[in-house]
Amino acid sequence: MLQSVRYFSNARSQNHQSSVDPTEISHFNMLASSWWDPHGPSRLLHLMNPLRHEFIARCLSSQSDPATNSRLQYLDIGCGGGIFAESATRLPNTASVTAIDASPGVLAVAESHKRRDPLLMSPGRLRYLNTPIEKLPKPASEAEKYDIITMFEVIEHIKHPASFLSSAIPHLKPGGWVILSTIARTWTSWITTKVVAEDIARIVPRGTHDWNKYINEDELSTWFLQQGGWESPRSVGVIYVPAVGWREVPGSEKLGNYFFGIRKLPV
């Protein structure tokens, strides 16, 4: 595990490289056609989506300046087929969503599904871009930055997580939030995500996860706070209960899946 901690910390100098492993792109391209099947390989993502919004709402409500939480601009990194991006676009306090992914296959599915809803087709509401975060042009002004950057079930698929985060941060406004979900690197998560979910229950396709890329909550917290300019992070663990769905279980962020949110200090 110490080797993975060093791997996370030492990747800061690789901003010029794409953090996305080509094998990950190939894997998710193969899953593209079933992305919007609520009973298919992406079923767990569909079931988790309501908790994503609940966690974001709690993070925003914790601010002392709630007036800033209207007409929000989102940057959804690793958007896949658009499950979160579409739902965020429909919220009344959303101004726009820019959703990016390095997989052309899943983005083609996202674009196709978007056309089913006239609201999503409104100019400037939802924009999909086939690019890794490292190649997204840096904002030329504060107005071009985002209020919320989301990375749901993404960072555990990244080769160089510190480089990945370093490339994302310049796109965030002062006072904005980075919100993500990922998986802690524990023996519990190895059993639940690799042995049970992939090998026994087959509720996610084999090869979806690489346990060595999982990142513990304290590693994320330490990395952000070492950069300076961030408030104290918030996190909560979530557990999948068969036949019930995902449930928040405070404290379980030390065991497996968890949400993590951290706010950039306002100017």
C-alpha positions as CSV (number, residue, x, y, z in Angstrom):
1,M,0.0,0.0,0.0
2,L,2.9,2.4,0.7
3,Q,4.0,2.0,-2.9
4,S,0.6,3.2,-4.0
5,V,0.8,6.2,-1.7
6,R,4.2,7.2,-3.2
7,Y,2.8,6.6,-6.7
8,F,-0.1,9.1,-6.0
9,S,2.2,11.7,-4.5
10,N,5.0,11.6,-7.1
11,A,2.9,11.9,-10.2
12,R,2.6,15.7,-10.0
13,S,5.4,16.4,-12.5
14,Q,3.6,14.5,-15.3
15,N,1.1,17.1,-16.3
16,H,2.2,17.0,-19.9
17,Q,1.1,13.3,-20.2
18,S,-2.5,12.0,-20.4
19,S,-3.4,10.2,-17.2
20,V,-5.9,7.9,-19.1
21,D,-4.7,4.4,-19.7
22,P,-5.5,3.3,-23.3
23,T,-6.7,-0.1,-22.0
24,E,-9.3,1.7,-19.9
25,I,-10.6,3.6,-22.9
26,S,-10.8,0.3,-24.8
27,H,-12.6,-1.4,-21.9
28,F,-15.3,1.4,-21.7
29,N,-15.7,1.6,-25.4
30,M,-16.8,-2.0,-25.3
31,L,-19.4,-1.2,-22.7
32,A,-20.8,1.8,-24.6
33,S,-23.8,0.2,-26.2
34,S,-25.2,-0.9,-22.8
35,W,-24.5,2.4,-20.9
36,W,-28.2,3.5,-20.7
37,D,-29.5,0.0,-19.9
38,P,-30.6,0.3,-16.2
39,H,-30.2,-3.5,-15.8
40,G,-27.0,-3.8,-17.7
41,P,-23.3,-3.5,-16.8
42,S,-23.7,0.2,-15.7
43,R,-26.6,-0.6,-13.4
44,L,-24.7,0.3,-10.3
45,L,-23.9,3.7,-11.7
46,H,-27.6,4.4,-12.4
47,L,-28.4,3.3,-8.8
48,M,-25.7,5.5,-7.3
49,N,-26.7,8.7,-9.2
50,P,-29.3,10.0,-6.7
51,L,-26.7,9.8,-3.9
52,R,-24.3,11.9,-6.0
53,H,-26.8,14.7,-6.1
54,E,-27.6,14.4,-2.4
55,F,-23.9,14.7,-1.6
56,I,-23.4,17.7,-3.8
57,A,-26.4,19.4,-2.2
58,R,-25.0,18.9,1.2
59,C,-21.7,20.3,0.2
60,L,-23.3,23.4,-1.3
61,S,-25.6,23.9,1.8
62,S,-22.6,24.0,4.0
63,Q,-21.4,27.2,2.5
64,S,-21.9,30.5,4.3
65,D,-22.7,32.2,1.0
66,P,-25.6,30.1,-0.4
67,A,-26.5,32.8,-2.9
68,T,-23.6,31.6,-5.0
69,N,-25.3,28.3,-5.5
70,S,-27.6,29.5,-8.3
71,R,-26.9,29.1,-12.0
72,L,-24.1,26.7,-11.5
73,Q,-21.6,25.7,-14.2
74,Y,-20.4,22.1,-14.1
75,L,-17.4,20.3,-15.5
76,D,-18.0,16.6,-15.5
77,I,-14.8,14.7,-16.1
78,G,-15.0,11.1,-17.2
79,C,-18.7,11.5,-18.0
80,G,-19.1,8.2,-19.7
81,G,-22.5,7.9,-21.4
82,G,-23.8,11.0,-19.5
83,I,-25.8,9.5,-16.6
84,F,-24.8,12.3,-14.2
85,A,-24.3,15.0,-16.9
86,E,-27.9,14.7,-18.1
87,S,-29.4,14.7,-14.6
88,A,-27.3,17.7,-13.5
89,T,-28.3,19.6,-16.7
90,R,-32.0,19.2,-15.7
91,L,-31.6,20.8,-12.2
92,P,-33.2,24.3,-11.9
93,N,-30.0,25.9,-10.5
94,T,-27.8,24.6,-13.3
95,A,-26.6,27.1,-16.0
96,S,-24.6,24.6,-18.0
97,V,-22.7,21.3,-18.0
98,T,-19.6,20.6,-20.0
99,A,-18.9,16.8,-19.9
100,I,-15.7,15.3,-21.1
101,D,-14.4,11.8,-21.7
102,A,-11.5,10.2,-23.5
103,S,-13.6,7.4,-24.8
104,P,-15.2,8.2,-28.2
105,G,-17.5,5.2,-28.0
106,V,-19.2,6.2,-24.8
107,L,-19.4,9.9,-25.9
108,A,-21.2,8.8,-29.1
109,V,-23.8,7.1,-26.9
110,A,-24.0,10.2,-24.7
111,E,-24.6,12.5,-27.7
112,S,-27.3,10.1,-29.1
113,H,-29.1,9.9,-25.8
114,K,-29.0,13.6,-25.3
115,R,-31.1,14.1,-28.5
116,R,-34.1,12.4,-26.8
117,D,-34.7,15.4,-24.6
118,P,-35.3,18.9,-26.1
119,L,-34.2,20.5,-22.8
120,L,-30.7,19.0,-23.2
121,M,-30.5,20.3,-26.7
122,S,-31.0,23.9,-25.7
123,P,-27.9,26.0,-26.8
124,G,-25.3,26.0,-24.1
125,R,-27.0,23.7,-21.7
126,L,-25.1,20.4,-22.2
127,R,-21.8,20.1,-24.2
128,Y,-19.9,16.9,-24.7
129,L,-16.2,16.9,-25.6
130,N,-14.0,13.9,-26.5
131,T,-10.8,14.9,-24.6
132,P,-8.8,14.0,-21.5
133,I,-8.6,16.8,-18.9
134,E,-5.0,17.4,-19.8
135,K,-5.9,18.6,-23.3
136,L,-8.9,20.7,-22.3
137,P,-7.9,24.4,-23.0
138,K,-7.2,26.3,-19.8
139,P,-9.7,29.0,-19.0
140,A,-8.7,32.5,-20.3
141,S,-10.7,34.2,-17.5
142,E,-12.5,33.6,-14.3
143,A,-15.8,33.6,-16.2
144,E,-14.8,30.6,-18.1
145,K,-14.1,28.5,-15.0
146,Y,-16.6,26.2,-13.3
147,D,-18.4,26.2,-10.0
148,I,-18.3,22.4,-9.6
149,I,-15.9,19.9,-11.1
150,T,-17.2,16.3,-10.8
151,M,-15.3,13.0,-11.2
152,F,-17.5,10.1,-10.4
153,E,-16.0,6.6,-10.5
154,V,-13.1,8.0,-12.5
155,I,-9.9,8.5,-10.5
156,E,-9.5,4.7,-9.7
157,H,-9.1,4.2,-13.5
158,I,-6.3,6.8,-13.8
159,K,-2.6,6.1,-14.3
160,H,-1.3,9.3,-12.7
161,P,-3.9,10.6,-10.2
162,A,-2.0,13.6,-9.0
163,S,-1.3,14.8,-12.5
164,F,-4.9,14.3,-13.3
165,L,-6.1,16.4,-10.4
166,S,-3.5,19.0,-11.1
167,S,-4.8,19.4,-14.6
168,A,-8.4,19.7,-13.4
169,I,-7.9,22.3,-10.6
170,P,-7.1,25.3,-13.0
171,H,-10.6,25.0,-14.3
172,L,-12.3,25.6,-10.9
173,K,-13.5,29.0,-9.7
174,P,-12.4,30.3,-6.3
175,G,-15.1,29.1,-3.9
176,G,-15.9,26.2,-6.2
177,W,-16.0,22.5,-5.4
178,V,-14.3,19.4,-6.5
179,I,-16.7,16.5,-6.0
180,L,-15.8,12.9,-6.7
181,S,-16.5,9.3,-5.8
182,T,-14.0,6.5,-5.7
183,I,-12.9,3.4,-3.8
184,A,-10.5,3.0,-0.8
185,R,-7.6,0.6,-1.2
186,T,-8.4,-2.0,1.5
187,W,-8.7,-5.7,1.7
188,T,-12.5,-5.2,2.1
189,S,-12.7,-3.3,-1.2
190,W,-10.6,-6.0,-2.9
191,I,-13.1,-8.7,-1.8
192,T,-16.2,-6.7,-2.6
193,T,-15.2,-5.1,-5.9
194,K,-12.9,-7.7,-7.4
195,V,-13.9,-11.1,-5.9
196,V,-17.6,-10.6,-5.3
197,A,-18.7,-7.9,-7.8
198,E,-16.6,-9.1,-10.8
199,D,-15.9,-12.8,-10.3
200,I,-18.8,-14.2,-8.3
201,A,-21.9,-12.0,-8.7
202,R,-20.8,-10.6,-12.1
203,I,-22.7,-7.3,-11.4
204,V,-19.8,-5.4,-13.1
205,P,-17.7,-6.8,-16.0
206,R,-14.4,-8.4,-15.3
207,G,-11.5,-6.1,-15.6
208,T,-13.4,-3.0,-14.7
209,H,-11.3,-2.3,-11.6
210,D,-7.6,-2.4,-10.8
211,W,-7.3,-2.6,-7.0
212,N,-3.8,-1.1,-7.1
213,K,-5.2,2.2,-8.5
214,Y,-7.7,2.6,-5.6
215,I,-7.0,5.7,-3.4
216,N,-7.7,6.1,0.3
217,E,-9.6,9.1,1.6
218,D,-6.7,10.2,3.7
219,E,-4.4,10.2,0.7
220,L,-6.8,12.5,-1.2
221,S,-7.2,14.8,1.8
222,T,-3.5,15.0,2.3
223,W,-2.7,15.8,-1.3
224,F,-5.3,18.6,-1.6
225,L,-4.3,20.2,1.7
226,Q,-0.6,20.1,0.8
227,Q,-1.4,22.2,-2.3
228,G,-2.8,25.0,-0.2
229,G,-5.9,27.1,-0.8
230,W,-8.5,24.5,0.1
231,E,-11.0,24.2,2.9
232,S,-11.3,21.0,5.0
233,P,-12.7,18.1,2.9
234,R,-15.9,16.3,3.4
235,S,-16.5,12.6,2.8
236,V,-19.0,9.8,3.4
237,G,-18.9,6.1,2.7
238,V,-21.5,4.3,0.6
239,I,-22.3,0.6,0.5
240,Y,-24.2,-1.3,-2.1
241,V,-27.0,-3.5,-0.5
242,P,-28.3,-6.2,-3.0
243,A,-32.0,-5.7,-3.8
244,V,-32.0,-2.4,-2.0
245,G,-29.4,-0.2,-3.7
246,W,-26.7,2.2,-2.5
247,R,-26.8,3.5,1.1
248,E,-24.7,6.0,2.9
249,V,-22.9,4.5,5.8
250,P,-20.7,7.1,7.7
251,G,-17.3,5.6,8.5
252,S,-17.3,3.2,5.7
253,E,-15.2,5.6,3.6
254,K,-12.3,3.8,5.3
255,L,-13.4,0.5,3.8
256,G,-14.6,0.9,0.2
257,N,-16.7,3.2,-1.9
258,Y,-17.0,6.8,-0.8
259,F,-17.8,10.4,-1.8
260,F,-15.3,13.2,-1.4
261,G,-15.8,16.9,-1.7
262,I,-13.4,19.8,-1.1
263,R,-13.9,23.5,-1.7
264,K,-11.4,25.9,-3.1
265,L,-11.0,28.9,-0.8
266,P,-12.9,32.0,-2.1
267,V,-10.9,35.0,-3.1
